[in-house]
Amino acid sequence: MHGGHSHSHDHGHSHAPTNFGRTFAIATGLNIALVAAQFVFGLWANSLALIADAGHNLSDVMGLVLAWAAFAFAAWRPSSGYTYQMRAGSILAALANALLLVAAVAIIAWEAIGRFSEPEPVAGGTVMALAAIGVVVNGFSAWLLSHGSKSDLNMHGAFLHMVADAAVSVAVILAGLGIWLTGWQWLDPAVSLLISLVILIGTWRLLRDSLRLALNAAPRAIDLAAVREYLESLPEVGGLHDLHIWAMSTTENALTCHIVTPAGHPGDAFLHRVADDLEHRFGIGHTTVQVELEMHASCPTACQPMQ
């Protein structure tokens, strides 16, 4: 049996912007200031929606710090025992972000339900002013993070936090306007519940995908059947088994497989070509191929074909 391993560094790796540290620092600083302002003025205006918005922003600050730390961990070499370094930290951070959002939703909904039975007067004007500041801050933070959100799940999680908060602040503005015009105090908890539902719907994809990656499932963006079809279609390949694809981080994917080449070892040029094709066509940058000259009648449980 022969093995081949290849990394292709020219294409297919979607890394966060090189100035991600500055991006996260700016977004985190702005949101810390926003949390303090919304919480203080939320207490003064007696607005549950504004306090809830501050709480949600606080979860975003925590999420941004987690995402920031994950990128730092990904490049850290703690010891020789961590052969993948700390790349998976970005996956754990994305999962933690999703769980933080779910927790924030539960707290907001619980408080809102209690406010229905005991409505309290709310200063609508103050609520609108602070929520408007929230729209600006979160909109700007989302724009900063948008450049890396399409290709990195961890960055996408932080981006989702900012977009969700901007939407939350818009809803709070509408609630404040409604209270100011009509005096209907129930609008405050009603909008809080609506905010909870919107956040929960928006969080589902992040929670689902980060959990899949944490369990070493093939990334949803990679068509496993297409990868298998490509490998089996190669003229040199007479059989394929033990195909595994997983995410090393939120930006890097890996593949291992056994191929059978009855005509003999196809050579290093073949292995490099396969790795390059997997990189360009499927975004798989870390490929390990084990070459076998004949198909074995049986394979250990650990190397059964991936379904």
C-alpha positions as CSV (number, residue, x, y, z in Angstrom):
1,M,0.0,0.0,0.0
2,H,1.2,3.5,-0.8
3,G,0.1,6.8,0.6
4,G,0.0,10.3,-0.8
5,H,-0.7,13.5,1.0
6,S,-1.0,16.9,-0.6
7,H,-1.8,20.5,0.4
8,S,-2.7,23.0,-2.2
9,H,-2.3,26.6,-1.1
10,D,-3.2,28.6,-4.2
11,H,-7.0,28.3,-4.3
12,G,-9.9,27.1,-2.3
13,H,-8.9,28.2,1.2
14,S,-11.2,30.9,2.3
15,H,-9.5,32.7,5.1
16,A,-10.7,35.6,7.2
17,P,-9.4,39.0,6.3
18,T,-5.8,39.6,7.4
19,N,-7.0,42.5,9.5
20,F,-9.6,40.5,11.4
21,G,-8.1,41.5,14.7
22,R,-8.8,45.2,14.0
23,T,-12.3,44.3,12.7
24,F,-13.2,42.4,15.8
25,A,-11.6,45.1,18.1
26,I,-13.7,47.8,16.5
27,A,-16.9,45.8,16.5
28,T,-16.4,44.7,20.1
29,G,-15.6,48.1,21.4
30,L,-18.6,49.7,19.8
31,N,-20.9,47.0,21.1
32,I,-19.6,47.3,24.7
33,A,-20.4,51.0,24.6
34,L,-23.8,50.3,23.2
35,V,-24.6,47.6,25.8
36,A,-23.8,50.1,28.6
37,A,-25.9,52.9,27.1
38,Q,-28.9,50.7,26.3
39,F,-29.0,49.0,29.7
40,V,-28.7,52.3,31.7
41,F,-31.3,54.1,29.6
42,G,-33.5,51.0,29.4
43,L,-33.8,51.0,33.2
44,W,-34.5,54.8,33.1
45,A,-37.1,54.4,30.4
46,N,-38.5,51.2,32.0
47,S,-38.4,49.5,28.6
48,L,-38.0,45.7,28.6
49,A,-37.5,45.8,24.8
50,L,-34.5,48.1,25.2
51,I,-33.0,46.1,28.1
52,A,-33.6,42.9,26.1
53,D,-31.8,44.6,23.2
54,A,-28.9,45.4,25.6
55,G,-28.8,41.8,26.8
56,H,-28.7,40.5,23.3
57,N,-25.9,42.9,22.4
58,L,-24.0,41.6,25.5
59,S,-24.3,38.1,24.1
60,D,-22.9,39.5,20.8
61,V,-19.9,41.0,22.7
62,M,-19.3,37.6,24.2
63,G,-19.7,36.0,20.7
64,L,-17.3,38.4,19.1
65,V,-14.7,37.7,21.8
66,L,-15.1,34.0,21.2
67,A,-14.8,34.4,17.5
68,W,-11.8,36.6,17.9
69,A,-10.1,34.1,20.2
70,A,-10.9,31.2,17.8
71,F,-9.0,32.9,15.0
72,A,-6.0,33.4,17.4
73,F,-6.2,29.8,18.5
74,A,-6.3,28.5,14.9
75,A,-2.7,29.8,14.4
76,W,-1.4,28.8,17.8
77,R,0.9,25.8,18.1
78,P,0.3,24.7,21.7
79,S,2.4,21.4,21.6
80,S,3.4,18.6,19.2
81,G,0.3,16.6,20.4
82,Y,-2.1,19.0,18.6
83,T,-1.4,17.9,15.1
84,Y,-4.2,20.1,13.7
85,Q,-3.1,23.0,16.0
86,M,-6.2,24.7,17.3
87,R,-8.1,25.0,14.0
88,A,-11.2,23.4,15.5
89,G,-11.5,26.3,17.9
90,S,-13.3,28.2,15.2
91,I,-15.9,25.5,15.0
92,L,-16.5,25.5,18.8
93,A,-16.7,29.3,18.7
94,A,-19.4,29.1,16.0
95,L,-21.3,26.6,18.1
96,A,-21.0,28.7,21.2
97,N,-22.3,31.7,19.4
98,A,-25.4,29.8,18.3
99,L,-26.0,28.6,21.9
100,L,-25.6,32.1,23.2
101,L,-28.2,33.4,20.8
102,V,-30.7,30.6,21.9
103,A,-30.1,31.5,25.6
104,A,-30.7,35.2,24.9
105,V,-33.9,34.3,23.1
106,A,-35.1,32.3,26.1
107,I,-34.4,35.1,28.6
108,I,-36.1,37.7,26.4
109,A,-39.2,35.6,25.9
110,W,-39.5,34.8,29.6
111,E,-39.3,38.4,30.7
112,A,-41.8,39.5,28.0
113,I,-44.4,37.0,29.0
114,G,-44.2,38.2,32.6
115,R,-44.6,41.8,31.5
116,F,-47.9,41.1,29.8
117,S,-49.5,40.4,33.1
118,E,-48.0,43.4,34.8
119,P,-47.6,46.2,32.2
120,E,-45.5,49.2,33.2
121,P,-45.2,52.7,31.6
122,V,-42.4,53.0,29.1
123,A,-40.7,56.2,27.9
124,G,-41.2,55.7,24.1
125,G,-39.0,58.7,23.0
126,T,-35.9,57.5,24.9
127,V,-36.4,54.0,23.6
128,M,-36.5,55.2,20.0
129,A,-33.3,57.3,20.4
130,L,-31.2,54.5,21.9
131,A,-32.6,51.9,19.5
132,A,-31.6,54.1,16.6
133,I,-28.1,54.3,17.9
134,G,-28.2,50.5,18.1
135,V,-29.1,50.3,14.4
136,V,-26.2,52.4,13.4
137,V,-23.7,50.6,15.6
138,N,-24.8,47.1,14.7
139,G,-25.2,47.9,11.0
140,F,-21.6,49.3,10.9
141,S,-20.3,46.2,12.7
142,A,-22.2,43.9,10.3
143,W,-20.6,45.7,7.4
144,L,-17.1,45.2,8.9
145,L,-17.7,41.5,9.3
146,S,-19.5,40.9,6.0
147,H,-16.2,40.6,4.0
148,G,-15.4,37.3,5.6
149,S,-18.9,36.0,6.5
150,K,-19.6,34.2,3.2
151,S,-16.6,31.9,3.3
152,D,-16.1,31.3,7.1
153,L,-18.7,29.9,9.4
154,N,-17.2,31.4,12.5
155,M,-17.1,34.9,10.9
156,H,-20.6,34.2,9.6
157,G,-21.8,33.6,13.1
158,A,-20.4,36.9,14.3
159,F,-22.0,38.6,11.2
160,L,-25.4,37.0,12.0
161,H,-25.1,38.4,15.6
162,M,-24.7,42.0,14.2
163,V,-27.5,41.7,11.6
164,A,-29.9,40.2,14.2
165,D,-29.2,43.0,16.6
166,A,-29.7,45.7,13.9
167,A,-33.1,44.0,13.2
168,V,-33.9,43.9,16.9
169,S,-33.1,47.6,17.2
170,V,-35.5,48.5,14.3
171,A,-38.2,46.5,16.1
172,V,-37.5,48.4,19.3
173,I,-37.8,51.7,17.5
174,L,-41.2,50.7,16.1
175,A,-42.3,49.7,19.6
176,G,-41.2,53.0,21.1
177,L,-43.0,54.9,18.3
178,G,-46.2,52.9,18.9
179,I,-46.1,53.5,22.7
180,W,-45.4,57.2,22.2
181,L,-48.3,57.6,19.8
182,T,-50.9,55.3,21.4
183,G,-49.8,54.7,25.0
184,W,-50.2,51.0,24.4
185,Q,-47.7,49.6,26.9
186,W,-48.2,46.0,25.8
187,L,-46.3,46.8,22.6
188,D,-43.0,46.6,24.6
189,P,-43.3,42.9,25.6
190,A,-45.1,42.0,22.3
191,V,-42.2,43.3,20.2
192,S,-39.8,41.5,22.6
193,L,-41.5,38.2,21.8
194,L,-41.4,39.0,18.0
195,I,-37.7,39.7,18.3
196,S,-37.2,36.4,20.1
197,L,-38.8,34.5,17.2
198,V,-36.8,36.4,14.5
199,I,-33.5,35.7,16.3
200,L,-34.4,32.0,16.8
201,I,-35.2,31.5,13.1
202,G,-32.0,33.2,12.1
203,T,-29.9,31.2,14.5
204,W,-31.1,27.8,13.3
205,R,-28.7,27.5,10.3
206,L,-25.7,28.5,12.4
207,L,-26.6,26.0,15.2
208,R,-27.2,23.2,12.7
209,D,-24.1,23.7,10.6
210,S,-21.7,24.3,13.6
211,L,-23.1,21.2,15.3
212,R,-22.5,19.1,12.2
213,L,-18.9,20.3,11.9
214,A,-18.3,19.6,15.6
215,L,-19.4,16.0,15.0
216,N,-17.0,15.7,12.0
217,A,-19.8,15.5,9.4
218,A,-19.0,16.5,5.8
219,P,-19.6,20.2,5.4
220,R,-22.9,21.0,3.8
221,A,-21.2,23.0,1.0
222,I,-19.4,19.9,-0.2
223,D,-21.4,17.4,-2.4
224,L,-20.1,14.0,-1.0
225,A,-21.7,12.1,-3.9
226,A,-20.0,14.4,-6.4
227,V,-16.6,13.9,-4.8
228,R,-17.1,10.1,-4.8
229,E,-18.2,10.2,-8.4
230,Y,-15.1,12.3,-9.4
231,L,-12.7,9.9,-7.7
232,E,-14.3,6.8,-9.1
233,S,-14.3,8.3,-12.6
234,L,-10.5,8.6,-12.8
235,P,-9.1,6.2,-15.4
236,E,-6.4,5.0,-13.0
237,V,-8.9,4.1,-10.2
238,G,-10.5,0.7,-10.2
239,G,-12.1,1.0,-6.7
240,L,-12.7,3.4,-3.9
241,H,-13.4,2.9,-0.2
242,D,-12.9,4.5,3.2
243,L,-13.8,8.0,1.9
244,H,-14.0,10.6,4.7
245,I,-14.5,14.3,4.5
246,W,-14.6,16.7,7.4
247,A,-13.9,20.3,8.4
248,M,-10.6,21.0,10.2
249,S,-11.9,24.5,10.9
250,T,-14.6,26.8,9.6
251,T,-12.4,27.6,6.6
252,E,-10.4,24.4,5.9
253,N,-11.7,21.0,4.8
254,A,-9.8,17.7,4.7
255,L,-10.3,14.3,2.9
256,T,-8.9,10.9,3.3
257,C,-9.6,7.9,1.1
258,H,-8.3,4.5,-0.2
259,I,-8.1,4.1,-4.0
260,V,-7.4,0.8,-5.8
261,T,-5.2,1.1,-8.9
262,P,-4.9,-2.4,-10.5
263,A,-2.4,-1.2,-13.1
264,G,0.1,-0.2,-10.4
265,H,1.0,2.9,-8.5
266,P,0.0,5.9,-10.6
267,G,2.8,8.1,-9.4
268,D,3.2,11.4,-7.5
269,A,2.0,13.5,-10.5
270,F,-1.3,11.7,-10.3
271,L,-1.7,12.3,-6.6
272,H,-0.8,16.0,-7.0
273,R,-3.4,16.3,-9.8
274,V,-6.1,14.7,-7.7
275,A,-5.3,17.0,-4.8
276,D,-5.4,20.1,-7.1
277,D,-8.7,19.0,-8.6
278,L,-10.3,18.5,-5.1
279,E,-9.1,21.9,-4.1
280,H,-10.4,23.8,-7.1
281,R,-13.6,21.9,-7.6
282,F,-14.7,21.1,-4.1
283,G,-12.8,23.4,-1.7
284,I,-10.9,20.5,-0.1
285,G,-7.4,21.7,0.7
286,H,-6.0,18.8,2.7
287,T,-6.0,15.5,0.9
288,T,-4.6,12.2,1.9
289,V,-4.9,9.3,-0.6
290,Q,-3.8,5.8,0.2
291,V,-3.0,3.8,-2.9
292,E,-3.8,0.0,-3.0
293,L,-3.0,-2.3,-5.9
294,E,-5.8,-4.7,-5.2
295,M,-9.3,-4.6,-3.6
296,H,-9.3,-6.4,-0.3
297,A,-12.2,-8.7,0.5
298,S,-12.8,-7.1,3.8
299,C,-12.0,-3.9,5.6
300,P,-11.8,-3.1,9.3
301,T,-14.8,-1.4,10.9
302,A,-12.9,1.9,11.1
303,C,-12.5,2.1,7.3
304,Q,-15.9,1.1,6.1
305,P,-17.1,3.3,3.2
306,M,-18.9,6.5,4.1
307,Q,-22.5,6.4,3.2
